[in-house]
Amino acid sequence: MENYNNNFDERYEDAQKRVKRLKGFYSHLIVYVLVNILIVFINISNLKPGESYFQFENFFTAFFWGIGLLAHGVSVFGHHLIFGKEWEERKIKEFMEKDKQEHKKWE
């Protein structure tokens, strides 16, 4: 029974951490969208007559902040694609087997 409680507590803590990371990403996304909408309106209001909006400096913040947001998204969602649960289990077994072989070698 205690093993179940420990396992439940561990899973609960993992779930809490994941929810916190998701909340952080979605907060970041909302701020990104709102700030960039504000920047678009400011840039449009500062345009001179006949000047095109499509200039790099008008997209500078959105572009580079977008790269940061993409990295944040990959850190929240993408690590499961590369380092999923199966990978973790496989690595744990690999390390345990290696340790077992090392231990047998010295017996």
N, C-alpha and C positions, 0 to 999 in steps of 0.2 A: 504494500500500500504506500509505503514511504517513497519507493522508487517512482510510483505513478505521480505522487505529489511533487517530487523534485522535477520530474519530466514536465508536468503541467506548468510549474513555476518557470521553468526554463523557456518553454514555448510561449508563455504569456509575456515574459520579458522580451523575447525576440519579436513578438507581435507588436509590443509597445514601441520598440526601437524602429520597426518598419513603418508604423503609423506616423511616428515623429518625423522620419525621413520623407515620407510622402507629403505630409503637411508642409514641411519646409520647402519641398520642390514646388508644390502648388501655390504657396505664398509667393515664392520667387517668380513664378510664371505670371501671377496676377499683377505684381508690381511691375514686371517687365512690360506687360501689355499696357497698363495704365500710363506709365512714364513715357513710353514710346508714342502713345496717342497724343499726349500732351506735347511732346517734342514735334510731332507732325503739325499740330495746330500752330505752334510757335513758328516753325519754319515756313509754313504757308503764309502766315501774317507778315513775315519779314521779307517775302519775295518782292523784288522790284518788278515793275511792269515789263512784260515780255520775257522775264527770266524763267527758265525751266526749273521745275521742282526736282527733277531727276539728276541730282548732283551727288557725288560721293559723300560730301560733308553732311548732307541731309540724312544719310543712312548709316553714318559712321557708328553712332551709339548703338543703334539696333543691331548692326552687323556683329560688332565685337562683343556686345553683351549677349547676343544670341549664341555666339560660340560658347561663352561661359554657361549659359542656360542649357545648351546641348550637353556640355560636359556634366553639369549637375544632373540632368535627366539620365544620362548613361550611368552615373554613379548610383542613382536610385533604382532604375529599372534594368539596366544593361548587365550588371554583374551576374544576374541569374542566367543570362543567355550564355555567358562564357563559363562562369564558375557556379553552376547549378548544384542542386542537392546531390545528384548522382556523382558529380565530380568530387564533391567533398567526401562522400562515402568511399569512393574509389581511392582517394588519397589517404584517408584514414586507414583503410585496410592495407594499402601499400606500406605506409610507415609502420604499422603494427607488425606486419610480416617481416619487414626489414629488421625491426627491433628484436623480434622473436629469433630470427636467424643469427643475429649478433650475439644474443644471449646464449643460444645453443652452442655457438662456436667456443665460448669460454667455459662451458660446463665440462 
